[in-house]
Amino acid sequence: ASPAQGLAIDTVFRVEQSGWIPDSDDLLPLQYAFAYRLPDTADSTVLTDFTPAAEYSKATFRPPPAGNSSITYIVVGRAKDAAGSVAEDWSAQVLISLPQLAASDVQDRVASVQANL
């Protein structure tokens, strides 16, 4: 994941998968998916579902804050072959910190989000 750390809501994280090689060409095309989760939880948030095509081996996301302190999210990349076999890689992590905002900044951000709904 890039960058490896950032601010909740502000930082756009990029994840990419590469190096998945099927046992034979009959198992092509590969499909890719991404998700992320908090440590010590089984539930994950889906970023992208399985989609064929190499351009979907990448994703971007802005994770939300989790509580009142910094938190590490674990990012998963999944690849699925034409036979339906799925491989996962849970090795990417991103450290999310809470932005330090003045009260007026919070009001501006809330107004901005509401305007874009």
C-alpha positions as CSV (number, residue, x, y, z in Angstrom):
1,A,0.0,0.0,0.0
2,S,1.2,3.5,-0.7
3,P,1.6,5.5,1.3
4,A,2.2,3.3,4.3
5,Q,0.6,5.9,6.7
6,G,-1.7,8.9,6.5
7,L,-4.6,10.8,7.9
8,A,-8.1,9.4,8.2
9,I,-10.4,10.7,5.4
10,D,-7.7,12.9,3.9
11,T,-5.1,10.4,2.6
12,V,-5.8,8.4,-0.5
13,F,-4.1,5.0,-0.3
14,R,-3.2,3.0,-3.4
15,V,-3.0,-0.7,-3.4
16,E,-1.8,-2.9,-6.3
17,Q,-1.5,-6.6,-7.0
18,S,1.1,-8.3,-9.1
19,G,2.9,-11.5,-9.4
20,W,-0.1,-13.8,-9.4
21,I,0.7,-16.6,-12.0
22,P,-1.8,-19.4,-12.7
23,D,-0.6,-23.0,-13.1
24,S,-1.7,-22.9,-16.8
25,D,-3.1,-20.5,-19.4
26,D,-6.4,-22.4,-19.2
27,L,-6.9,-20.7,-15.8
28,L,-6.8,-17.2,-17.3
29,P,-8.1,-14.5,-17.1
30,L,-7.4,-13.7,-13.5
31,Q,-9.9,-11.6,-11.5
32,Y,-8.9,-9.2,-8.8
33,A,-10.5,-7.9,-5.6
34,F,-9.5,-5.8,-2.6
35,A,-10.7,-5.3,1.0
36,Y,-9.5,-4.0,4.3
37,R,-10.1,-4.8,7.9
38,L,-9.2,-3.8,11.4
39,P,-6.7,-6.1,13.3
40,D,-8.4,-8.8,15.4
41,T,-11.6,-8.8,13.4
42,A,-12.9,-11.2,10.7
43,D,-15.2,-8.7,9.0
44,S,-13.7,-6.8,6.1
45,T,-14.8,-3.8,4.0
46,V,-14.9,-4.6,0.3
47,L,-13.1,-2.1,-1.9
48,T,-13.6,-3.9,-5.2
49,D,-15.2,-7.2,-6.0
50,F,-13.7,-9.7,-8.4
51,T,-13.3,-8.1,-11.8
52,P,-11.4,-9.4,-14.8
53,A,-8.8,-7.2,-16.5
54,A,-5.4,-6.1,-15.4
55,E,-6.6,-2.5,-14.8
56,Y,-8.6,-3.8,-11.8
57,S,-5.4,-5.1,-10.2
58,K,-5.2,-1.6,-8.6
59,A,-7.5,0.3,-6.2
60,T,-7.6,3.4,-4.1
61,F,-9.4,4.1,-0.9
62,R,-9.7,6.6,2.0
63,P,-10.2,4.7,5.2
64,P,-12.4,6.2,7.9
65,P,-11.1,6.8,11.5
66,A,-11.6,4.0,13.9
67,G,-12.0,5.4,17.4
68,N,-10.1,8.2,19.0
69,S,-6.5,7.1,18.2
70,S,-4.3,5.9,15.4
71,I,-5.1,2.4,14.0
72,T,-3.6,0.0,11.5
73,Y,-5.8,-1.4,8.8
74,I,-4.8,-4.6,7.1
75,V,-5.4,-4.7,3.4
76,V,-6.1,-7.9,1.4
77,G,-5.5,-8.5,-2.2
78,R,-7.3,-11.5,-3.8
79,A,-6.8,-13.1,-7.1
80,K,-9.3,-15.7,-8.6
81,D,-8.6,-17.9,-11.6
82,A,-11.0,-19.2,-14.2
83,A,-11.6,-22.4,-12.2
84,G,-12.7,-20.3,-9.2
85,S,-9.6,-20.9,-7.0
86,V,-8.8,-17.9,-4.8
87,A,-5.5,-16.8,-3.4
88,E,-5.2,-14.0,-0.8
89,D,-2.4,-11.8,0.4
90,W,-3.0,-10.0,3.8
91,S,0.5,-8.6,4.1
92,A,-0.2,-4.9,3.3
93,Q,-0.9,-2.5,6.2
94,V,-1.7,1.2,6.5
95,L,-1.4,3.3,9.6
96,I,-4.2,5.8,10.0
97,S,-3.9,8.8,12.3
98,L,-6.6,11.3,13.2
99,P,-6.1,14.7,11.7
100,Q,-5.6,17.5,14.2
101,L,-8.3,20.0,13.4
102,A,-9.6,23.2,14.8
103,A,-13.3,23.5,15.4
104,S,-13.7,25.7,12.4
105,D,-11.9,23.1,10.2
106,V,-14.3,20.4,11.3
107,Q,-17.3,22.6,10.4
108,D,-15.8,23.3,7.0
109,R,-15.2,19.6,6.3
110,V,-18.7,18.6,7.4
111,A,-20.2,21.3,5.1
112,S,-18.0,20.0,2.3
113,V,-19.1,16.4,2.8
114,Q,-22.8,17.4,3.0
115,A,-22.5,19.5,-0.2
116,N,-21.2,16.4,-2.0
117,L,-23.9,14.0,-0.9
